[in-house]
Amino acid sequence: MTISSPSTKATLQLDQTLSPPLLTSSPAWQASFSIDGKYLAVCFGNPDTCIKVWEYLGKNSVDTVTAHNGVVGVGSDATSKGSKTVDCCTDTNNTKSNTDHVEWKLIATIREGHSRTIRSVAFAPTSSTLGVPILASASFDGKVLIWEHFADEENVEYNEYDGGSSNTDRLQPQHGTFEPIAQLEGHENEIKHLAWNQTGSLLASCGRDKTIWIWECFLPGTVGGSASGGGGDDEGEFECLAVLQGHEGDVKSIAFALSHGQWGEGDEILLSASYDNSIKVWAEESGDWYCAATLGVNDAAAPPPRPLALGDSSLVQLE
């Protein structure tokens, strides 16, 4: 995002398109950045359901020189040392400029663990602190899996082409793998969304069974967890704190937010949006979670029923 002056509106610029060619018929359901912006995870649905994780390599400076009604850009490709990139366009000016090319590298493809469509992925907010990305995934098979990245520079495997514009090889080196360190069960059927709280000490999941599960997480670097990650016996523990019931339809989306002292004793509340056309506010007091408020669409002015999403611009009223 670039901002030229206070009076100029912020703009977004497309840096790179990641489009694995082997997934042309598999929808991308959700994307999640690690808190430091170094990793990007995307979950894909059927027929080739999987999770793909990219690593941000930084910006690669490319010099472009204009000549003979065309521009040839040459620069070092960050994905493979010594290779060159070439960009061409029509331009009659004999000028030299410098541009930045953003590089993302596919580092892992996760296909095991889940037996049905993977619907949601979310990086724990501890990733930048530890240098070890921890990822949660939820599936229509009713399971939540926790993944940790184990780097292995000696045993290099190869991934398929990541779809980036500067990659020419069909296979890309993969240093290490994402391994499951925990499996959380309890939902009766499809899980539709995941959300971590601000510190990574809580993980919530919701789904078709109209319930919301809240898990206490003792991850490395969080309160109650070990001081460092990287595998071994300190991979983290998970305990179910609450199963929240109250929605009359599928729970589609959840999000933690600051309570600002308005609800409960904790610093955070949990918001949930459902197919029953309501958003519920859940708060914690004396270790117990309860429904503190329900936001619902005004029935008199409401259009035909449709699911609400968090951030929906529809008018809501406090019931």
Backbone hydrogen bonds in HBPLUS format (Angstrom, degrees):
<---DONOR---> <-ACCEPTOR-->    atom                        ^
c    i                          cat <-CA-CA->   ^        H-A-AA   ^      H-
h    n   atom  resd res      DA  || num        DHA   H-A  angle D-A-AA Bond
n    s   type  num  typ     dist DA aas  dist angle  dist       angle   num
A0002-THR N   A0011-THR O   3.26 MM   9  5.85 152.5  2.34 152.0 159.7     1
A0008-THR N   A0005-SER O   2.95 MM   3  5.20 157.1  2.01 112.2 119.8     2
A0023-LEU N   A0020-PRO O   3.20 MM   3  5.79 165.5  2.22 121.5 123.9     3
A0026-SER N   A0023-LEU O   3.19 MM   3  5.12 163.1  2.22 104.9 110.2     4
A0045-GLY N   A0027-PRO O   2.83 MM  18  5.35 154.7  1.89 152.7 161.4     5
A0029-TRP N   A0043-CYS O   2.83 MM  14  5.77 145.2  1.95 151.2 162.7     6
A0043-CYS N   A0030-GLN O   3.04 MM  13  5.71 158.7  2.09 159.7 166.5     7
A0032-SER N   A0041-ALA O   2.81 MM   9  5.23 150.3  1.90 152.2 159.9     8
A0041-ALA N   A0032-SER O   2.87 MM   9  5.23 167.9  1.88 151.2 154.9     9
A0034-SER N   A0039-TYR O   2.95 MM   5  5.28 154.6  2.02 142.9 144.5    10
A0037-GLY N   A0034-SER O   2.85 MM   3  5.17 160.6  1.89 115.0 121.5    11
A0056-TYR N   A0038-LYS O   2.70 MM  18  4.98 164.7  1.72 153.3 155.5    12
A0040-LEU N   A0054-TRP O   2.95 MM  14  5.13 154.0  2.02 143.7 147.8    13
A0054-TRP N   A0040-LEU O   2.79 MM  14  5.13 162.7  1.82 152.8 157.3    14
A0042-VAL N   A0052-LYS O   2.93 MM  10  5.43 153.9  2.00 153.0 161.6    15
A0052-LYS N   A0042-VAL O   2.94 MM  10  5.43 162.7  1.97 155.8 160.0    16
A0044-PHE N   A0050-CYS O   2.86 MM   6  5.39 167.0  1.87 165.6 168.2    17
A0051-ILE N   A0110-ILE O   2.90 MM  59  4.95 151.1  1.99 137.8 147.1    18
A0110-ILE N   A0051-ILE O   2.71 MM  59  4.95 165.5  1.73 154.3 158.3    19
A0053-VAL N   A0108-ALA O   2.95 MM  55  5.22 163.3  1.98 152.4 153.4    20
A0107-ILE N   A0053-VAL O   2.86 MM  54  5.89 160.5  1.90 155.2 161.7    21
A0108-ALA N   A0053-VAL O   3.37 MM  55  5.22 146.3  2.49 144.7 143.3    22
A0055-GLU N   A0105-LYS O   2.75 MM  50  5.22 155.9  1.81 144.3 150.6    23
A0105-LYS N   A0055-GLU O   2.91 MM  50  5.22 162.7  1.94 145.6 150.5    24
A0057-LEU N   A0103-GLU O   2.93 MM  46  5.39 168.9  1.94 150.0 152.8    25
A0103-GLU N   A0058-GLY O   3.05 MM  45  5.80 157.8  2.11 158.5 164.5    26
A0060-ASN N   A0101-HIS O   2.71 MM  41  4.96 172.1  1.72 143.5 145.1    27
A0101-HIS N   A0060-ASN O   2.86 MM  41  4.96 160.8  1.90 130.6 137.2    28
A0062-VAL N   A0099-THR O   2.75 MM  37  5.32 169.2  1.76 167.1 169.8    29
A0099-THR N   A0062-VAL O   2.98 MM  37  5.32 170.3  1.99 151.0 152.8    30
A0074-VAL N   A0063-ASP O   3.11 MM  11  5.88 151.7  2.19 168.3 167.8    31
A0064-THR N   A0097-SER O   2.93 MM  33  5.41 167.9  1.94 152.7 155.9    32
A0097-SER N   A0064-THR O   3.03 MM  33  5.41 157.0  2.08 148.8 156.2    33
A0065-VAL N   A0072-VAL O   3.39 MM   7  5.84 171.8  2.40 136.6 136.8    34
A0072-VAL N   A0065-VAL O   3.30 MM   7  5.84 162.9  2.33 152.7 149.4    35
A0066-THR N   A0095-THR O   2.96 MM  29  5.37 163.5  1.98 159.2 164.3    36
A0067-ALA N   A0070-GLY O   2.88 MM   3  5.55 175.5  1.89 168.3 168.4    37
A0070-GLY N   A0067-ALA O   2.99 MM   3  5.55 143.0  2.13 115.3 125.4    38
A0071-VAL N   A0089-CYS O   3.08 MM  18  5.49 131.2  2.33 142.8 154.4    39
A0077-ASP N   A0083-SER O   3.32 MM   6  5.68 162.8  2.35 137.0 138.0    40
A0080-SER N   A0077-ASP O   3.30 MM   3  5.81 153.1  2.37 112.5 118.9    41
A0083-SER N   A0080-SER O   3.34 MM   3  6.08 167.3  2.36 134.8 138.4    42
A0095-THR N   A0093-ASN O   3.11 MM   2  5.69 123.1  2.45 106.0  90.4    43
A0140-PHE N   A0117-THR O   2.89 MM  23  5.56 157.7  1.94 160.3 167.7    44
A0119-ARG N   A0138-ALA O   2.83 MM  19  5.88 134.5  2.04 139.1 153.7    45
A0120-SER N   A0138-ALA O   3.28 MM  18  5.15 161.5  2.31 139.7 139.0    46
A0138-ALA N   A0120-SER O   2.88 MM  18  5.15 154.8  1.95 149.6 151.5    47
A0122-ALA N   A0136-ALA O   2.93 MM  14  5.29 148.4  2.03 148.7 153.4    48
A0136-ALA N   A0122-ALA O   2.91 MM  14  5.29 166.7  1.93 143.5 148.0    49
A0124-ALA N   A0134-ILE O   2.84 MM  10  5.59 171.6  1.85 159.8 161.7    50
A0127-SER N   A0124-ALA O   3.38 MM   3  6.19 167.5  2.40 128.2 127.6    51
A0129-THR N   A0126-THR O   3.14 MM   3  5.44 122.1  2.49 105.8 120.3    52
A0130-LEU N   A0126-THR O   3.20 MM   4  6.40 160.5  2.24 163.9 168.8    53
A0131-GLY N   A0127-SER O   2.91 MM   4  5.72 147.5  2.01 147.8 157.1    54
A0149-HIS N   A0133-PRO O   3.22 MM  16  5.81 153.1  2.30 162.7 169.9    55
A0135-LEU N   A0147-TRP O   2.82 MM  12  4.97 156.3  1.87 140.6 148.5    56
A0147-TRP N   A0135-LEU O   2.63 MM  12  4.97 168.3  1.65 158.7 162.9    57
A0137-SER N   A0145-LEU O   2.88 MM   8  5.29 152.8  1.95 152.0 159.7    58
A0145-LEU N   A0137-SER O   2.91 MM   8  5.29 156.3  1.97 148.4 156.0    59
A0139-SER N   A0143-LYS O   3.30 MM   4  5.91 148.0  2.40 157.6 166.6    60
A0142-GLY N   A0139-SER O   3.19 MM   3  5.82 157.1  2.25 117.5 119.1    61
A0191-ILE N   A0139-SER O   3.17 MM  52  5.54 160.6  2.21 126.6 131.5    62
A0144-VAL N   A0184-LEU O   3.01 MM  40  4.96 158.1  2.06 148.5 153.3    63
A0184-LEU N   A0144-VAL O   2.73 MM  40  4.96 169.4  1.74 155.7 158.9    64
A0146-ILE N   A0182-ALA O   2.99 MM  36  5.16 163.3  2.02 148.4 148.0    65
A0181-ILE N   A0146-ILE O   2.79 MM  35  5.72 162.8  1.82 155.9 161.5    66
A0148-GLU N   A0179-GLU O   2.94 MM  31  5.50 158.9  1.98 148.3 152.6    67
A0179-GLU N   A0148-GLU O   2.94 MM  31  5.50 161.2  1.98 154.1 150.2    68
A0150-PHE N   A0177-THR O   2.81 MM  27  5.51 172.3  1.81 167.6 168.0    69
A0177-THR N   A0150-PHE O   3.06 MM  27  5.51 137.1  2.25 143.3 146.8    70
A0157-GLU N   A0174-GLN O   3.08 MM  17  5.01 156.0  2.14 154.0 147.8    71
A0174-GLN N   A0157-GLU O   2.60 MM  17  5.01 156.4  1.65 153.3 148.0    72
A0159-ASN N   A0172-GLN O   2.66 MM  13  4.99 164.8  1.69 155.6 156.9    73
A0172-GLN N   A0159-ASN O   2.75 MM  13  4.99 154.0  1.82 133.8 142.7    74
A0161-TYR N   A0170-ARG O   2.46 MM   9  4.57 101.3  2.06 157.8 157.7    75
A0208-ARG N   A0190-GLU O   2.91 MM  18  5.47 157.6  1.96 153.3 160.5    76
A0192-LYS N   A0206-CYS O   2.82 MM  14  5.98 157.3  1.87 142.7 150.5    77
A0206-CYS N   A0193-HIS O   3.22 MM  13  5.65 148.6  2.32 150.7 153.3    78
A0195-ALA N   A0204-ALA O   2.99 MM   9  5.27 140.9  2.15 149.4 151.0    79
A0204-ALA N   A0195-ALA O   2.83 MM   9  5.27 169.1  1.84 156.7 160.3    80
A0197-ASN N   A0202-LEU O   3.02 MM   5  5.43 150.8  2.11 146.8 145.7    81
A0217-CYS N   A0201-SER O   2.75 MM  16  4.82 173.1  1.75 132.9 134.8    82
A0203-LEU N   A0215-TRP O   2.91 MM  12  5.10 153.0  1.99 144.1 151.7    83
A0215-TRP N   A0203-LEU O   2.74 MM  12  5.10 166.9  1.75 154.0 158.8    84
A0205-SER N   A0213-TRP O   2.92 MM   8  5.27 149.8  2.01 146.4 155.5    85
A0213-TRP N   A0205-SER O   2.86 MM   8  5.27 156.7  1.92 151.3 158.5    86
A0210-LYS N   A0207-GLY O   3.27 MM   3  5.94 152.2  2.36 118.3 120.1    87
A0251-VAL N   A0207-GLY O   3.01 MM  44  5.14 165.3  2.03 144.8 140.0    88
A0212-ILE N   A0244-LEU O   3.03 MM  32  4.96 147.4  2.14 137.6 145.9    89
A0244-LEU N   A0212-ILE O   2.70 MM  32  4.96 162.7  1.73 158.5 157.5    90
A0214-ILE N   A0242-ALA O   2.97 MM  28  5.30 163.4  2.00 156.9 157.3    91
A0241-LEU N   A0214-ILE O   2.79 MM  27  5.59 158.9  1.83 152.3 159.4    92
A0242-ALA N   A0214-ILE O   3.43 MM  28  5.30 157.3  2.48 137.3 139.2    93
A0216-GLU N   A0239-GLU O   2.67 MM  23  5.13 169.8  1.68 160.4 158.5    94
A0239-GLU N   A0216-GLU O   2.96 MM  23  5.13 153.4  2.03 142.8 151.2    95
A0218-PHE N   A0237-GLU O   2.79 MM  19  5.05 170.4  1.80 160.0 160.5    96
A0222-THR N   A0219-LEU O   3.04 MM   3  5.56 160.8  2.07 142.6 141.1    97
A0221-GLY N   A0226-SER O   2.63 MM   5  5.99 153.5  1.69 176.6 173.6    98
A0225-GLY N   A0222-THR O   2.96 MM   3  5.23 160.2  2.00 125.2 130.6    99
A0275-TYR N   A0250-ASP O   2.83 MM  25  5.38 157.3  1.89 156.7 164.6   100
A0252-LYS N   A0273-ALA O   2.80 MM  21  5.79 136.2  1.99 143.6 157.8   101
A0253-SER N   A0273-ALA O   3.31 MM  20  5.21 162.6  2.35 137.9 140.5   102
A0273-ALA N   A0253-SER O   2.83 MM  20  5.21 162.1  1.86 154.8 157.4   103
A0255-ALA N   A0271-LEU O   2.97 MM  16  5.26 146.4  2.09 143.4 148.6   104
A0271-LEU N   A0255-ALA O   2.82 MM  16  5.26 172.8  1.82 154.0 156.5   105
A0257-ALA N   A0269-ILE O   2.98 MM  12  5.40 155.4  2.04 145.5 148.3   106
A0269-ILE N   A0257-ALA O   2.74 MM  12  5.40 160.3  1.78 158.0 164.9   107
A0259-SER N   A0267-ASP O   2.84 MM   8  5.47 166.3  1.85 132.6 132.8   108
A0262-GLN N   A0259-SER O   2.93 MM   3  5.66 170.7  1.94 125.0 127.9   109
A0265-GLU N   A0284-GLU O   2.84 MM  19  6.12 157.0  1.89 155.7 162.3   110
A0270-LEU N   A0282-TRP O   2.91 MM  12  4.99 162.0  1.94 144.1 149.4   111
A0282-TRP N   A0270-LEU O   2.78 MM  12  4.99 164.1  1.80 155.0 159.7   112
A0272-SER N   A0280-LYS O   3.02 MM   8  5.27 149.1  2.12 145.6 153.1   113
A0280-LYS N   A0272-SER O   2.88 MM   8  5.27 149.2  1.97 146.9 154.8   114
A0274-SER N   A0278-SER O   3.14 MM   4  5.81 153.8  2.22 163.3 171.3   115
A0277-ASN N   A0274-SER O   3.22 MM   3  5.87 142.2  2.37 118.0 119.7   116
A0279-ILE N   A0295-LEU O   2.75 MM  16  4.97 161.1  1.78 150.4 157.1   117
A0295-LEU N   A0279-ILE O   2.65 MM  16  4.97 178.0  1.65 163.5 163.6   118
A0281-VAL N   A0293-ALA O   2.83 MM  12  5.09 169.5  1.85 152.3 151.9   119
A0292-ALA N   A0281-VAL O   2.71 MM  11  5.52 146.0  1.83 151.1 162.3   120
A0293-ALA N   A0281-VAL O   3.40 MM  12  5.09 151.2  2.49 134.3 134.4   121
A0283-ALA N   A0290-TYR O   2.91 MM   7  5.58 159.1  1.95 162.0 165.9   122
A0290-TYR N   A0283-ALA O   2.85 MM   7  5.58 154.0  1.92 157.1 165.9   123
A0285-GLU N   A0288-ASP O   2.81 MM   3  5.33 160.2  1.84 149.8 154.7   124
A0288-ASP N   A0285-GLU O   3.01 MM   3  5.33 166.8  2.02 117.0 119.4   125
A0319-GLU N   A0294-THR O   3.25 MM  25  6.02 171.2  2.26 172.0 174.5   126
A0296-GLY N   A0317-GLN O   3.16 MM  21  5.74 158.9  2.21 165.0 162.0   127
A0317-GLN N   A0296-GLY O   3.11 MM  21  5.74 161.1  2.15 148.6 153.0   128
A0301-ALA N   A0298-ASN O   3.16 MM   3  5.65 129.9  2.43 109.7 121.3   129
A0302-ALA N   A0298-ASN O   2.93 MM   4  5.72 113.9  2.38 149.0 167.2   130
A0312-ASP N   A0309-ALA O   2.84 MM   3  5.33 139.0  2.01 148.3 145.1   131
